[in-house]
């Protein structure tokens, strides 16, 4: 499965958990597997999923945090 990395403004584990929640909701709605790992110290979200990066980015933007896809 493809892996996508995003840079997301996270100041605590609460922010990291928000990212995981929106991605879990997206996975549930689409009926696909989405695995997310967060690292608050590097402000990185690593997502493994068959979904396009644009869909994952749109879901992560729902957290209200500043986010961008790493190149």
mmCIF file of the N, C-alpha and C atoms, coordinates in Angstrom:
data_MODEL
# 
_entry.id   MODEL 
# 
loop_
_atom_site.group_PDB 
_atom_site.id 
_atom_site.type_symbol 
_atom_site.label_atom_id 
_atom_site.label_alt_id 
_atom_site.label_comp_id 
_atom_site.label_asym_id 
_atom_site.label_entity_id 
_atom_site.label_seq_id 
_atom_site.pdbx_PDB_ins_code 
_atom_site.Cartn_x 
_atom_site.Cartn_y 
_atom_site.Cartn_z 
_atom_site.occupancy 
_atom_site.B_iso_or_equiv 
_atom_site.pdbx_formal_charge 
_atom_site.auth_seq_id 
_atom_site.auth_comp_id 
_atom_site.auth_asym_id 
_atom_site.auth_atom_id 
_atom_site.pdbx_PDB_model_num 
ATOM 1   N N  . UNK A 1 1  ? 0.839   -1.185 0.000  1.00 0.00 ? 1  UNK A N  1 
ATOM 2   C CA . UNK A 1 1  ? 0.000   0.000  0.000  1.00 0.00 ? 1  UNK A CA 1 
ATOM 3   C C  . UNK A 1 1  ? 0.884   1.249  0.000  1.00 0.00 ? 1  UNK A C  1 
ATOM 4   N N  . UNK A 1 2  ? 0.447   2.282  -0.695 1.00 0.00 ? 2  UNK A N  1 
ATOM 5   C CA . UNK A 1 2  ? 1.228   3.521  -0.732 1.00 0.00 ? 2  UNK A CA 1 
ATOM 6   C C  . UNK A 1 2  ? 1.290   4.210  0.632  1.00 0.00 ? 2  UNK A C  1 
ATOM 7   N N  . UNK A 1 3  ? 2.392   4.885  0.874  1.00 0.00 ? 3  UNK A N  1 
ATOM 8   C CA . UNK A 1 3  ? 2.573   5.656  2.103  1.00 0.00 ? 3  UNK A CA 1 
ATOM 9   C C  . UNK A 1 3  ? 2.719   7.122  1.742  1.00 0.00 ? 3  UNK A C  1 
ATOM 10  N N  . UNK A 1 4  ? 2.022   7.965  2.492  1.00 0.00 ? 4  UNK A N  1 
ATOM 11  C CA . UNK A 1 4  ? 2.057   9.414  2.264  1.00 0.00 ? 4  UNK A CA 1 
ATOM 12  C C  . UNK A 1 4  ? 2.496   10.094 3.559  1.00 0.00 ? 4  UNK A C  1 
ATOM 13  N N  . UNK A 1 5  ? 3.316   11.139 3.433  1.00 0.00 ? 5  UNK A N  1 
ATOM 14  C CA . UNK A 1 5  ? 3.742   11.890 4.607  1.00 0.00 ? 5  UNK A CA 1 
ATOM 15  C C  . UNK A 1 5  ? 3.237   13.311 4.524  1.00 0.00 ? 5  UNK A C  1 
ATOM 16  N N  . UNK A 1 6  ? 2.787   13.796 5.680  1.00 0.00 ? 6  UNK A N  1 
ATOM 17  C CA . UNK A 1 6  ? 2.273   15.149 5.790  1.00 0.00 ? 6  UNK A CA 1 
ATOM 18  C C  . UNK A 1 6  ? 2.956   15.847 6.957  1.00 0.00 ? 6  UNK A C  1 
ATOM 19  N N  . UNK A 1 7  ? 3.133   17.149 6.826  1.00 0.00 ? 7  UNK A N  1 
ATOM 20  C CA . UNK A 1 7  ? 3.613   17.972 7.922  1.00 0.00 ? 7  UNK A CA 1 
ATOM 21  C C  . UNK A 1 7  ? 2.382   18.656 8.506  1.00 0.00 ? 7  UNK A C  1 
ATOM 22  N N  . UNK A 1 8  ? 2.171   18.470 9.815  1.00 0.00 ? 8  UNK A N  1 
ATOM 23  C CA . UNK A 1 8  ? 0.980   19.005 10.452 1.00 0.00 ? 8  UNK A CA 1 
ATOM 24  C C  . UNK A 1 8  ? 1.359   19.697 11.747 1.00 0.00 ? 8  UNK A C  1 
ATOM 25  N N  . UNK A 1 9  ? 0.800   20.873 11.962 1.00 0.00 ? 9  UNK A N  1 
ATOM 26  C CA . UNK A 1 9  ? 1.028   21.613 13.190 1.00 0.00 ? 9  UNK A CA 1 
ATOM 27  C C  . UNK A 1 9  ? 0.422   20.819 14.350 1.00 0.00 ? 9  UNK A C  1 
ATOM 28  N N  . UNK A 1 10 ? 1.278   20.274 15.206 1.00 0.00 ? 10 UNK A N  1 
ATOM 29  C CA . UNK A 1 10 ? 0.827   19.516 16.373 1.00 0.00 ? 10 UNK A CA 1 
ATOM 30  C C  . UNK A 1 10 ? 1.626   19.975 17.577 1.00 0.00 ? 10 UNK A C  1 
ATOM 31  N N  . UNK A 1 11 ? 0.919   20.332 18.637 1.00 0.00 ? 11 UNK A N  1 
ATOM 32  C CA . UNK A 1 11 ? 1.595   20.781 19.850 1.00 0.00 ? 11 UNK A CA 1 
ATOM 33  C C  . UNK A 1 11 ? 1.506   19.763 20.980 1.00 0.00 ? 11 UNK A C  1 
ATOM 34  N N  . UNK A 1 12 ? 0.637   18.749 20.803 1.00 0.00 ? 12 UNK A N  1 
ATOM 35  C CA . UNK A 1 12 ? 0.452   17.764 21.865 1.00 0.00 ? 12 UNK A CA 1 
ATOM 36  C C  . UNK A 1 12 ? -0.147  16.482 21.287 1.00 0.00 ? 12 UNK A C  1 
ATOM 37  N N  . UNK A 1 13 ? -0.280  15.486 22.143 1.00 0.00 ? 13 UNK A N  1 
ATOM 38  C CA . UNK A 1 13 ? -0.872  14.222 21.709 1.00 0.00 ? 13 UNK A CA 1 
ATOM 39  C C  . UNK A 1 13 ? -2.347  14.400 21.340 1.00 0.00 ? 13 UNK A C  1 
ATOM 40  N N  . UNK A 1 14 ? -3.000  15.404 21.888 1.00 0.00 ? 14 UNK A N  1 
ATOM 41  C CA . UNK A 1 14 ? -4.391  15.680 21.535 1.00 0.00 ? 14 UNK A CA 1 
ATOM 42  C C  . UNK A 1 14 ? -4.515  16.027 20.055 1.00 0.00 ? 14 UNK A C  1 
ATOM 43  N N  . UNK A 1 15 ? -3.562  16.810 19.559 1.00 0.00 ? 15 UNK A N  1 
ATOM 44  C CA . UNK A 1 15 ? -3.535  17.162 18.135 1.00 0.00 ? 15 UNK A CA 1 
ATOM 45  C C  . UNK A 1 15 ? -3.298  15.910 17.298 1.00 0.00 ? 15 UNK A C  1 
ATOM 46  N N  . UNK A 1 16 ? -2.367  15.076 17.748 1.00 0.00 ? 16 UNK A N  1 
ATOM 47  C CA . UNK A 1 16 ? -2.055  13.844 17.031 1.00 0.00 ? 16 UNK A CA 1 
ATOM 48  C C  . UNK A 1 16 ? -3.279  12.929 16.994 1.00 0.00 ? 16 UNK A C  1 
ATOM 49  N N  . UNK A 1 17 ? -3.979  12.843 18.107 1.00 0.00 ? 17 UNK A N  1 
ATOM 50  C CA . UNK A 1 17 ? -5.177  12.004 18.166 1.00 0.00 ? 17 UNK A CA 1 
ATOM 51  C C  . UNK A 1 17 ? -6.284  12.539 17.270 1.00 0.00 ? 17 UNK A C  1 
ATOM 52  N N  . UNK A 1 18 ? -6.367  13.857 17.120 1.00 0.00 ? 18 UNK A N  1 
ATOM 53  C CA . UNK A 1 18 ? -7.362  14.453 16.219 1.00 0.00 ? 18 UNK A CA 1 
ATOM 54  C C  . UNK A 1 18 ? -7.096  14.002 14.784 1.00 0.00 ? 18 UNK A C  1 
ATOM 55  N N  . UNK A 1 19 ? -5.835  13.966 14.403 1.00 0.00 ? 19 UNK A N  1 
ATOM 56  C CA . UNK A 1 19 ? -5.474  13.509 13.058 1.00 0.00 ? 19 UNK A CA 1 
ATOM 57  C C  . UNK A 1 19 ? -5.894  12.051 12.866 1.00 0.00 ? 19 UNK A C  1 
ATOM 58  N N  . UNK A 1 20 ? -5.612  11.232 13.865 1.00 0.00 ? 20 UNK A N  1 
ATOM 59  C CA . UNK A 1 20 ? -5.973  9.814  13.767 1.00 0.00 ? 20 UNK A CA 1 
ATOM 60  C C  . UNK A 1 20 ? -7.490  9.633  13.704 1.00 0.00 ? 20 UNK A C  1 
ATOM 61  N N  . UNK A 1 21 ? -8.232  10.453 14.453 1.00 0.00 ? 21 UNK A N  1 
ATOM 62  C CA . UNK A 1 21 ? -9.696  10.355 14.447 1.00 0.00 ? 21 UNK A CA 1 
ATOM 63  C C  . UNK A 1 21 ? -10.286 10.677 13.083 1.00 0.00 ? 21 UNK A C  1 
ATOM 64  N N  . UNK A 1 22 ? -9.844  11.772 12.451 1.00 0.00 ? 22 UNK A N  1 
ATOM 65  C CA . UNK A 1 22 ? -10.425 12.141 11.149 1.00 0.00 ? 22 UNK A CA 1 
ATOM 66  C C  . UNK A 1 22 ? -10.063 11.115 10.083 1.00 0.00 ? 22 UNK A C  1 
ATOM 67  N N  . UNK A 1 23 ? -8.868  10.527 10.187 1.00 0.00 ? 23 UNK A N  1 
ATOM 68  C CA . UNK A 1 23 ? -8.479  9.505  9.220  1.00 0.00 ? 23 UNK A CA 1 
ATOM 69  C C  . UNK A 1 23 ? -9.258  8.209  9.453  1.00 0.00 ? 23 UNK A C  1 
ATOM 70  N N  . UNK A 1 24 ? -9.523  7.867  10.703 1.00 0.00 ? 24 UNK A N  1 
ATOM 71  C CA . UNK A 1 24 ? -10.322 6.677  11.007 1.00 0.00 ? 24 UNK A CA 1 
ATOM 72  C C  . UNK A 1 24 ? -11.749 6.845  10.495 1.00 0.00 ? 24 UNK A C  1 
ATOM 73  N N  . UNK A 1 25 ? -12.268 8.050  10.627 1.00 0.00 ? 25 UNK A N  1 
ATOM 74  C CA . UNK A 1 25 ? -13.620 8.328  10.133 1.00 0.00 ? 25 UNK A CA 1 
ATOM 75  C C  . UNK A 1 25 ? -13.660 8.198  8.608  1.00 0.00 ? 25 UNK A C  1 
ATOM 76  N N  . UNK A 1 26 ? -12.650 8.724  7.937  1.00 0.00 ? 26 UNK A N  1 
ATOM 77  C CA . UNK A 1 26 ? -12.566 8.617  6.480  1.00 0.00 ? 26 UNK A CA 1 
ATOM 78  C C  . UNK A 1 26 ? -12.503 7.146  6.060  1.00 0.00 ? 26 UNK A C  1 
ATOM 79  N N  . UNK A 1 27 ? -11.702 6.372  6.752  1.00 0.00 ? 27 UNK A N  1 
ATOM 80  C CA . UNK A 1 27 ? -11.564 4.941  6.442  1.00 0.00 ? 27 UNK A CA 1 
ATOM 81  C C  . UNK A 1 27 ? -12.907 4.238  6.609  1.00 0.00 ? 27 UNK A C  1 
ATOM 82  N N  . UNK A 1 28 ? -13.612 4.573  7.673  1.00 0.00 ? 28 UNK A N  1 
ATOM 83  C CA . UNK A 1 28 ? -14.915 3.961  7.942  1.00 0.00 ? 28 UNK A CA 1 
ATOM 84  C C  . UNK A 1 28 ? -15.928 4.329  6.861  1.00 0.00 ? 28 UNK A C  1 
ATOM 85  N N  . UNK A 1 29 ? -15.946 5.592  6.469  1.00 0.00 ? 29 UNK A N  1 
ATOM 86  C CA . UNK A 1 29 ? -16.889 6.074  5.451  1.00 0.00 ? 29 UNK A CA 1 
ATOM 87  C C  . UNK A 1 29 ? -16.621 5.423  4.092  1.00 0.00 ? 29 UNK A C  1 
ATOM 88  N N  . UNK A 1 30 ? -15.350 5.235  3.759  1.00 0.00 ? 30 UNK A N  1 
ATOM 89  C CA . UNK A 1 30 ? -14.974 4.707  2.444  1.00 0.00 ? 30 UNK A CA 1 
ATOM 90  C C  . UNK A 1 30 ? -14.846 3.183  2.425  1.00 0.00 ? 30 UNK A C  1 
ATOM 91  N N  . UNK A 1 31 ? -14.827 2.577  3.602  1.00 0.00 ? 31 UNK A N  1 
ATOM 92  C CA . UNK A 1 31 ? -14.680 1.129  3.670  1.00 0.00 ? 31 UNK A CA 1 
ATOM 93  C C  . UNK A 1 31 ? -13.304 0.642  3.245  1.00 0.00 ? 31 UNK A C  1 
ATOM 94  N N  . UNK A 1 32 ? -12.287 1.421  3.583  1.00 0.00 ? 32 UNK A N  1 
ATOM 95  C CA . UNK A 1 32 ? -10.913 1.060  3.238  1.00 0.00 ? 32 UNK A CA 1 
ATOM 96  C C  . UNK A 1 32 ? -10.044 1.076  4.491  1.00 0.00 ? 32 UNK A C  1 
ATOM 97  N N  . UNK A 1 33 ? -8.861  0.508  4.350  1.00 0.00 ? 33 UNK A N  1 
ATOM 98  C CA . UNK A 1 33 ? -7.917  0.508  5.462  1.00 0.00 ? 33 UNK A CA 1 
ATOM 99  C C  . UNK A 1 33 ? -7.051  1.760  5.394  1.00 0.00 ? 33 UNK A C  1 
ATOM 100 N N  . UNK A 1 34 ? -6.923  2.424  6.538  1.00 0.00 ? 34 UNK A N  1 
ATOM 101 C CA . UNK A 1 34 ? -6.049  3.589  6.654  1.00 0.00 ? 34 UNK A CA 1 
ATOM 102 C C  . UNK A 1 34 ? -5.263  3.424  7.946  1.00 0.00 ? 34 UNK A C  1 
ATOM 103 N N  . UNK A 1 35 ? -3.948  3.430  7.846  1.00 0.00 ? 35 UNK A N  1 
ATOM 104 C CA . UNK A 1 35 ? -3.093  3.344  9.019  1.00 0.00 ? 35 UNK A CA 1 
ATOM 105 C C  . UNK A 1 35 ? -2.347  4.662  9.155  1.00 0.00 ? 35 UNK A C  1 
ATOM 106 N N  . UNK A 1 36 ? -2.387  5.248  10.350 1.00 0.00 ? 36 UNK A N  1 
ATOM 107 C CA . UNK A 1 36 ? -1.733  6.540  10.563 1.00 0.00 ? 36 UNK A CA 1 
ATOM 108 C C  . UNK A 1 36 ? -0.786  6.470  11.751 1.00 0.00 ? 36 UNK A C  1 
ATOM 109 N N  . UNK A 1 37 ? 0.393   7.030  11.568 1.00 0.00 ? 37 UNK A N  1 
ATOM 110 C CA . UNK A 1 37 ? 1.362   7.175  12.646 1.00 0.00 ? 37 UNK A CA 1 
ATOM 111 C C  . UNK A 1 37 ? 1.681   8.654  12.763 1.00 0.00 ? 37 UNK A C  1 
ATOM 112 N N  . UNK A 1 38 ? 1.718   9.143  13.992 1.00 0.00 ? 38 UNK A N  1 
ATOM 113 C CA . UNK A 1 38 ? 2.000   10.562 14.216 1.00 0.00 ? 38 UNK A CA 1 
ATOM 114 C C  . UNK A 1 38 ? 3.260   10.718 15.049 1.00 0.00 ? 38 UNK A C  1 
ATOM 115 N N  . UNK A 1 39 ? 3.956   11.818 14.819 1.00 0.00 ? 39 UNK A N  1 
ATOM 116 C CA . UNK A 1 39 ? 5.142   12.157 15.604 1.00 0.00 ? 39 UNK A CA 1 
ATOM 117 C C  . UNK A 1 39 ? 5.059   13.646 15.915 1.00 0.00 ? 39 UNK A C  1 
ATOM 118 N N  . UNK A 1 40 ? 4.700   13.950 17.158 1.00 0.00 ? 40 UNK A N  1 
ATOM 119 C CA . UNK A 1 40 ? 4.521   15.350 17.556 1.00 0.00 ? 40 UNK A CA 1 
ATOM 120 C C  . UNK A 1 40 ? 5.843   16.107 17.484 1.00 0.00 ? 40 UNK A C  1 
ATOM 121 N N  . UNK A 1 41 ? 6.950   15.463 17.853 1.00 0.00 ? 41 UNK A N  1 
ATOM 122 C CA . UNK A 1 41 ? 8.242   16.155 17.880 1.00 0.00 ? 41 UNK A CA 1 
ATOM 123 C C  . UNK A 1 41 ? 8.684   16.626 16.496 1.00 0.00 ? 41 UNK A C  1 
ATOM 124 N N  . UNK A 1 42 ? 8.367   15.852 15.456 1.00 0.00 ? 42 UNK A N  1 
ATOM 125 C CA . UNK A 1 42 ? 8.736   16.263 14.098 1.00 0.00 ? 42 UNK A CA 1 
ATOM 126 C C  . UNK A 1 42 ? 7.538   16.816 13.324 1.00 0.00 ? 42 UNK A C  1 
ATOM 127 N N  . UNK A 1 43 ? 6.367   16.840 13.972 1.00 0.00 ? 43 UNK A N  1 
ATOM 128 C CA . UNK A 1 43 ? 5.122   17.319 13.378 1.00 0.00 ? 43 UNK A CA 1 
ATOM 129 C C  . UNK A 1 43 ? 4.839   16.608 12.054 1.00 0.00 ? 43 UNK A C  1 
ATOM 130 N N  . UNK A 1 44 ? 4.964   15.278 12.085 1.00 0.00 ? 44 UNK A N  1 
ATOM 131 C CA . UNK A 1 44 ? 4.768   14.460 10.899 1.00 0.00 ? 44 UNK A CA 1 
ATOM 132 C C  . UNK A 1 44 ? 3.636   13.465 11.098 1.00 0.00 ? 44 UNK A C  1 
ATOM 133 N N  . UNK A 1 45 ? 2.818   13.332 10.062 1.00 0.00 ? 45 UNK A N  1 
ATOM 134 C CA . UNK A 1 45 ? 1.776   12.307 10.024 1.00 0.00 ? 45 UNK A CA 1 
ATOM 135 C C  . UNK A 1 45 ? 2.111   11.415 8.830  1.00 0.00 ? 45 UNK A C  1 
ATOM 136 N N  . UNK A 1 46 ? 2.297   10.133 9.085  1.00 0.00 ? 46 UNK A N  1 
ATOM 137 C CA . UNK A 1 46 ? 2.586   9.163  8.032  1.00 0.00 ? 46 UNK A CA 1 
ATOM 138 C C  . UNK A 1 46 ? 1.363   8.279  7.874  1.00 0.00 ? 46 UNK A C  1 
ATOM 139 N N  . UNK A 1 47 ? 0.821   8.252  6.660  1.00 0.00 ? 47 UNK A N  1 
ATOM 140 C CA . UNK A 1 47 ? -0.428  7.536  6.401  1.00 0.00 ? 47 UNK A CA 1 
ATOM 141 C C  . UNK A 1 47 ? -0.193  6.473  5.331  1.00 0.00 ? 47 UNK A C  1 
ATOM 142 N N  . UNK A 1 48 ? -0.645  5.262  5.627  1.00 0.00 ? 48 UNK A N  1 
ATOM 143 C CA . UNK A 1 48 ? -0.593  4.178  4.656  1.00 0.00 ? 48 UNK A CA 1 
ATOM 144 C C  . UNK A 1 48 ? -2.022  3.869  4.242  1.00 0.00 ? 48 UNK A C  1 
ATOM 145 N N  . UNK A 1 49 ? -2.305  4.031  2.936  1.00 0.00 ? 49 UNK A N  1 
ATOM 146 C CA . UNK A 1 49 ? -3.665  3.828  2.447  1.00 0.00 ? 49 UNK A CA 1 
ATOM 147 C C  . UNK A 1 49 ? -3.682  3.804  0.926  1.00 0.00 ? 49 UNK A C  1 
ATOM 148 N N  . UNK A 1 50 ? -4.703  3.134  0.392  1.00 0.00 ? 50 UNK A N  1 
ATOM 149 C CA . UNK A 1 50 ? -4.923  3.124  -1.060 1.00 0.00 ? 50 UNK A CA 1 
ATOM 150 C C  . UNK A 1 50 ? -5.588  4.426  -1.516 1.00 0.00 ? 50 UNK A C  1 
ATOM 151 N N  . UNK A 1 51 ? -6.094  5.210  -0.579 1.00 0.00 ? 51 UNK A N  1 
ATOM 152 C CA . UNK A 1 51 ? -6.769  6.458  -0.939 1.00 0.00 ? 51 UNK A CA 1 
ATOM 153 C C  . UNK A 1 51 ? -5.764  7.465  -1.491 1.00 0.00 ? 51 UNK A C  1 
ATOM 154 N N  . UNK A 1 52 ? -6.215  8.330  -2.389 1.00 0.00 ? 52 UNK A N  1 
ATOM 155 C CA . UNK A 1 52 ? -5.316  9.359  -2.934 1.00 0.00 ? 52 UNK A CA 1 
ATOM 156 C C  . UNK A 1 52 ? -4.871  10.333 -1.843 1.00 0.00 ? 52 UNK A C  1 
ATOM 157 N N  . UNK A 1 53 ? -3.676  10.868 -1.998 1.00 0.00 ? 53 UNK A N  1 
ATOM 158 C CA . UNK A 1 53 ? -3.134  11.823 -1.027 1.00 0.00 ? 53 UNK A CA 1 
ATOM 159 C C  . UNK A 1 53 ? -4.053  13.024 -0.859 1.00 0.00 ? 53 UNK A C  1 
ATOM 160 N N  . UNK A 1 54 ? -4.700  13.449 -1.933 1.00 0.00 ? 54 UNK A N  1 
ATOM 161 C CA . UNK A 1 54 ? -5.593  14.615 -1.851 1.00 0.00 ? 54 UNK A CA 1 
ATOM 162 C C  . UNK A 1 54 ? -6.760  14.350 -0.897 1.00 0.00 ? 54 UNK A C  1 
ATOM 163 N N  . UNK A 1 55 ? -7.294  13.126 -0.900 1.00 0.00 ? 55 UNK A N  1 
ATOM 164 C CA . UNK A 1 55 ? -8.386  12.780 0.004  1.00 0.00 ? 55 UNK A CA 1 
ATOM 165 C C  . UNK A 1 55 ? -7.910  12.758 1.454  1.00 0.00 ? 55 UNK A C  1 
ATOM 166 N N  . UNK A 1 56 ? -6.715  12.229 1.666  1.00 0.00 ? 56 UNK A N  1 
ATOM 167 C CA . UNK A 1 56 ? -6.149  12.186 3.012  1.00 0.00 ? 56 UNK A CA 1 
ATOM 168 C C  . UNK A 1 56 ? -5.876  13.595 3.524  1.00 0.00 ? 56 UNK A C  1 
ATOM 169 N N  . UNK A 1 57 ? -5.336  14.437 2.658  1.00 0.00 ? 57 UNK A N  1 
ATOM 170 C CA . UNK A 1 57 ? -5.060  15.830 3.026  1.00 0.00 ? 57 UNK A CA 1 
ATOM 171 C C  . UNK A 1 57 ? -6.349  16.553 3.384  1.00 0.00 ? 57 UNK A C  1 
ATOM 172 N N  . UNK A 1 58 ? -7.391  16.355 2.598  1.00 0.00 ? 58 UNK A N  1 
ATOM 173 C CA . UNK A 1 58 ? -8.685  16.997 2.871  1.00 0.00 ? 58 UNK A CA 1 
ATOM 174 C C  . UNK A 1 58 ? -9.228  16.567 4.232  1.00 0.00 ? 58 UNK A C  1 
ATOM 175 N N  . UNK A 1 59 ? -9.078  15.290 4.566  1.00 0.00 ? 59 UNK A N  1 
ATOM 176 C CA . UNK A 1 59 ? -9.544  14.801 5.861  1.00 0.00 ? 59 UNK A CA 1 
ATOM 177 C C  . UNK A 1 59 ? -8.730  15.433 6.989  1.00 0.00 ? 59 UNK A C  1 
ATOM 178 N N  . UNK A 1 60 ? -7.422  15.486 6.823  1.00 0.00 ? 60 UNK A N  1 
ATOM 179 C CA . UNK A 1 60 ? -6.563  16.056 7.869  1.00 0.00 ? 60 UNK A CA 1 
ATOM 180 C C  . UNK A 1 60 ? -6.818  17.550 8.075  1.00 0.00 ? 60 UNK A C  1 
ATOM 181 N N  . UNK A 1 61 ? -7.220  18.244 7.008  1.00 0.00 ? 61 UNK A N  1 
ATOM 182 C CA . UNK A 1 61 ? -7.508  19.677 7.132  1.00 0.00 ? 61 UNK A CA 1 
ATOM 183 C C  . UNK A 1 61 ? -8.704  19.937 8.037  1.00 0.00 ? 61 UNK A C  1 
ATOM 184 N N  . UNK A 1 62 ? -9.543  18.923 8.230  1.00 0.00 ? 62 UNK A N  1 
ATOM 185 C CA . UNK A 1 62 ? -10.704 19.074 9.110  1.00 0.00 ? 62 UNK A CA 1 
ATOM 186 C C  . UNK A 1 62 ? -10.310 19.258 10.570 1.00 0.00 ? 62 UNK A C  1 
ATOM 187 N N  . UNK A 1 63 ? -9.044  18.992 10.899 1.00 0.00 ? 63 UNK A N  1 
ATOM 188 C CA . UNK A 1 63 ? -8.576  19.202 12.275 1.00 0.00 ? 63 UNK A CA 1 
ATOM 189 C C  . UNK A 1 63 ? -8.417  20.688 12.576 1.00 0.00 ? 63 UNK A C  1 
ATOM 190 N N  . UNK A 1 64 ? -8.356  21.503 11.524 1.00 0.00 ? 64 UNK A N  1 
ATOM 191 C CA . UNK A 1 64 ? -8.173  22.944 11.712 1.00 0.00 ? 64 UNK A CA 1 
ATOM 192 C C  . UNK A 1 64 ? -6.705  23.340 11.885 1.00 0.00 ? 64 UNK A C  1 
ATOM 193 N N  . UNK A 1 65 ? -5.827  22.370 11.786 1.00 0.00 ? 65 UNK A N  1 
ATOM 194 C CA . UNK A 1 65 ? -4.394  22.640 11.922 1.00 0.00 ? 65 UNK A CA 1 
ATOM 195 C C  . UNK A 1 65 ? -3.789  22.936 10.561 1.00 0.00 ? 65 UNK A C  1 
ATOM 196 N N  . UNK A 1 66 ? -2.651  23.627 10.560 1.00 0.00 ? 66 UNK A N  1 
ATOM 197 C CA . UNK A 1 66 ? -1.920  23.877 9.334  1.00 0.00 ? 66 UNK A CA 1 
ATOM 198 C C  . UNK A 1 66 ? -1.273  22.573 8.901  1.00 0.00 ? 66 UNK A C  1 
ATOM 199 N N  . UNK A 1 67 ? -1.500  22.190 7.646  1.00 0.00 ? 67 UNK A N  1 
ATOM 200 C CA . UNK A 1 67 ? -0.990  20.910 7.159  1.00 0.00 ? 67 UNK A CA 1 
ATOM 201 C C  . UNK A 1 67 ? -0.599  21.011 5.695  1.00 0.00 ? 67 UNK A C  1 
ATOM 202 N N  . UNK A 1 68 ? 0.426   20.263 5.327  1.00 0.00 ? 68 UNK A N  1 
ATOM 203 C CA . UNK A 1 68 ? 0.830   20.190 3.926  1.00 0.00 ? 68 UNK A CA 1 
ATOM 204 C C  . UNK A 1 68 ? 1.432   18.816 3.670  1.00 0.00 ? 68 UNK A C  1 
ATOM 205 N N  . UNK A 1 69 ? 1.432   18.428 2.408  1.00 0.00 ? 69 UNK A N  1 
ATOM 206 C CA . UNK A 1 69 ? 2.014   17.143 2.043  1.00 0.00 ? 69 UNK A CA 1 
ATOM 207 C C  . UNK A 1 69 ? 3.512   17.316 1.869  1.00 0.00 ? 69 UNK A C  1 
ATOM 208 N N  . UNK A 1 70 ? 4.283   16.377 2.418  1.00 0.00 ? 70 UNK A N  1 
ATOM 209 C CA . UNK A 1 70 ? 5.730   16.406 2.222  1.00 0.00 ? 70 UNK A CA 1 
ATOM 210 C C  . UNK A 1 70 ? 6.029   15.893 0.824  1.00 0.00 ? 70 UNK A C  1 
ATOM 211 N N  . UNK A 1 71 ? 7.040   16.499 0.197  1.00 0.00 ? 71 UNK A N  1 
ATOM 212 C CA . UNK A 1 71 ? 7.396   16.025 -1.146 1.00 0.00 ? 71 UNK A CA 1 
ATOM 213 C C  . UNK A 1 71 ? 8.494   15.012 -1.089 1.00 0.00 ? 71 UNK A C  1 
# 
